[in-house]
Amino acid sequence: MNKTIELKKNISFCLTLALIKPDAADKAEEIESIILRSGFTVLQKRTLQLSPEQCSDFYAEQYGKLFFPSLTAFMSSGPITALALARHQAIATWKALMGPANSTTARETHRDCLRARFGTSDLRNAVHGSETFSAAERELKFMFPNSVIEPIPMAEAAKDYLSKYINPTLLKGLTELCKRKPCDPFIWLADWLMKNNPNKPSISSGTEIQNEQCTTQRNWTYQIKVLYQLCKCFLSSKRRNLSETMFLWNAYALHYTLYYLYNSNRSTVQILKKNKILYQIKYSNVVQAHKININA
């Protein structure tokens, strides 16, 4: 029987741009907290103040409309926070979270949306979001010109990516985990993956040498964030037959390890320990699933 879980055909991860406008600058932390609780991952973030000319370039598609001068003047009146967001159906989800463009209308029809809570008018409506995939690509490049944001793999591409770049190293780490049986598997596996990251450069005689996988120019931090999103989707699967034990344990271990690495805060581990999933999966089950000889 095939021991690989096929990814759902409707998996649709994507990126979008979110802006916290000048009128909501003092509420930026609260808005970011809502964004994270809504399942988004923040891949990039910066706070800046645009000039009127930069605002004109950013909103070039609105040029010629009556509100254009007011829009550029308002958006250049104070600091904004730009966020590159990723999640399943990011564009549609972020638009729904923002609500109607007119804050007055939003308070009448979508009381819990961001624009209803933090906006005051059609212009001063707290947040901005990309309308389409092409708009998101253009706006992300505008706000993060020095960043290379790779497309998130989907369906077969995601499965191939995990099989080629993640599973070989992860399986070695899980094998060592089974042999050593550390008291805190979260931190141990997180440290092991960081030390054995195949994409980091090797050092020889004071010269940095890029290994073959480094030539792909993948960013390890970016991979962690993307894989965290992928694993969250994988773990939503209801399929739980014995032939999939190996994949599920990989997914659980990778999911929580990446969550720990992404937050870069060891105190996060204490929160994760409240979820008993990993501890309910005995080492014997893992050994059996991986056919590991722990005495080897």
N, C-alpha and C positions, 0 to 999 in steps of 0.2 A: 504494500500500500504506500502511496506517495506520502512522505512525511513533511511536505511543505504546504503551508497554508497559502492558498491563492488569494491575492489581494482583491478586494471588491472593485468592480469595474467603475463604481461611482466615486471612488476616492478622488478628491479634487483639492489638493493643497495649492495655495497660491499666496502671493504677496500683495500688500496694498500699502499706501501711504496714509498716515493719519497726521493731521496738524492740530495742535491745540492753539487756538487763536489768541491774540493779545487780550481780549476781554475776559478770557478764562485762564490767564497766566497764573493767577494766584490759586487756582484750583487744579493745577497740573498734576500734582501728586495724587489727588483724589481720583481724577479722571484716569490716570495711569493704573491705579489700583483696580478700577472697574474694568479696564481693558484686560488686565491679566486674569481677573476672575472670570472673564468671558471666554477664556480659552486661547487667547492670543499669546504668541511669543514675540517679544521685542527683539528683532535682529540688529537694529541700529537705532541710535537716539542722539539727537543734538538739539541744543537750544541756541537760537540765533535771532538777530533782528535784520529783516530785509530792508533794502532801500526801495523807494518807489519804483525805480527802474527794474529791480529784480522782481518785484511784485507784478509789474507789467509783463515781464517775460513769463513768469509762472502762470499767470492767468491770461495768456495770449489768446486763448480760444474765446474769451469773453470780450475781447477788444471790440469797440464800437457800440456796445450796449450802454444804456443810460446809467446803469449803476457802476460801470467800470471805474470812473474816477474815484468814487466813494470807496469802492472795494480796495483799490490799490493804496489809497490814503490810510484806510483803516488797518490793512494788513502790515503796513510799514510803520504803524504808530507805536509799536511796542514789541517785546520779545515773543517769539513763537517757539513751540516745541515740536520737532519733526520726529516721527516714529515710523520705522519700517516694520510692519506687522506681518506675521505668518500664522496661518491656521487653515483648517478645512473651510473652503469657500470664504476666504478672508474678505473679499470685496463686498459680497452680499451681506455677510454677517456684520461687518463694520458699518455699512450703510444703514442696516436695521438698528444697530446700537445707537447711531447718531440720531436717527429719526428725521422727520420732515425738516426742510431747510428753514422754514419760518418758525421761529421759536414759539410764537403765539399759537399757531396752528398745532405745533407739537404738544403744547400743554393741554390742548383740547382733545387730541386724538391719541397721543402716545406719551402719557404722563411720566413714564419711567425712563424715557430715552434721554440721552445726554443733552440734546438741544433744549428739551423741555426743562431740564434741571438747572442747566448752567447758562443758557442763552437768554437774550432779552429781545431780539428782533430778527428780521430777515437777514440783516447784515451781520450783526453781532450775535452770531449763533454758536459760539464756543468752539466748534470743531469743523474740520474739513476732511473729506475722504475722496479717494480716487473713484471715478465713476465706472471705468472700464479697465480691462487688462492692459490695453495700450496706454491709457492715461496713467495707470499705476506705474508702468515701466518708465514713462517719460518723467513723471513727478519724482520717482525714487532717484533717478539719475540726476535730477535737478537738485534735490536736497542732499544727496550723498554722492557727490561727483567722484570722490576718491575711493569709493567702495565698489567691489565686484560682487554683486549679489547673484549667485548662480540660481537657475531655475530649480525648484524642488522636484525631485523625481516622483513619478506617479506610476501606479499599476506595475507592469512588467519591469519598467526601468527602476522602480524602487526595489523590487525583489532582486534584480540583478545587482544593483548597487550594494545591498546588504550582503548578498552572497559573495561578492568579489572583495569588498573593502572592509566589511565589518565582521562577518561570521568567522573567518579564519583566526583573527586575533582574539575575538571574544571567546571562541571555543577553547583556545589555549588558556585564557584567563579563568574560565569556568573549571577547566581540568585542574589547574593549580588550586582553585578555591575548594574543590572537593577533596583534594589531597591534604591541604593545610587545615581546613575547617577553622577559619579564624573566628574569634568571638564577635567581631563586627564585620559581616560580609560586605556591607555597603561601602564602608571606607576602604576596606582592603581591595575590593574590585575596582573602585574608583582610582585608587593610587596605582594599582597594577596597570590599568588601561592607559593612564597618563604616562607612566614610565615606559610602556611598551608600544606607544603610539607609532605605527609604521610610517606615518607621514611627517614626522619631525626630522629635521636635518641631522646628519651625523657629523661629528667633529673629528678632524684628523690633523695633528701637528699645527694647531692654531688656525686651520683653514676650514671654513664651513663648506661641506659637500652635500649637495642635494641628492637624496636617493631617488630611485626611479619613480616611486609613487609621489614624491614631493614635486616632480615636474608637472603634475596635474594642476598645481597651484591652488589646491583646495585649502580652505582655511579651517583649521581644526575646531576653533570655537564655533564657526558657522555650522560645521557638521554636527556638533553636539546639539545645537539648537534645532536644526532641521530633523535630526533623528529623534529627538525628544517628541516632536510633533508626530512623526511617523509612528513611533511606538505607542503613543496615546491612541492613535486610530487602530493599530493592530490589536491592542488590548480590549477594544470595544467588541471584538468578535465574540459571538456566542458559541462557537465551535469548540468543543472540549474533549474530543476522543483521545484515547491513549497514544495514538500514533503522532499526535501533535504536541506531546509533552515537551519534547526537546525545543521546539520553536517557542512555545509559550514561556518556558523557563528562561530562554534567551531573551525574550521580549520583556519579561518582568525584570530580570536582572539589568538589562540594558536601560530600560525605562527609568528605573529608580537611580541607577548610577549616573545617567545623563542628567537627570533632574538635579542630583547633587552637584555634578560638575558645572552645570549651567548656572546654578545659584552661587557657586564658589563660596559656600558658607557651611562649615561643618555642623553648625547648629541645626541646619536643615535636616540632617540625618535624624535628629531627635523627633522631628515631626514625622518623617517617613516611617519610623519604627512603630508609630501608632497603627500603621496599616500592616496587618499580620500576614499578608499574602506570602511573602518570601519565607517567613518562618514556618508557615503551614506546609510548605513544600520541602519535604525531608531530603537530606543529602542522598539517601538511598534512592529516591525517585530520580534525582538528577543523574546519579551514577548509572542507573539502569537506562535512562533515556539516552545518555550519551555513550553507553557501552564503555565506560571508562574503567580501566583497571587501576584502582587507587593504590595498589601495591607496586605498580610499575616504576 
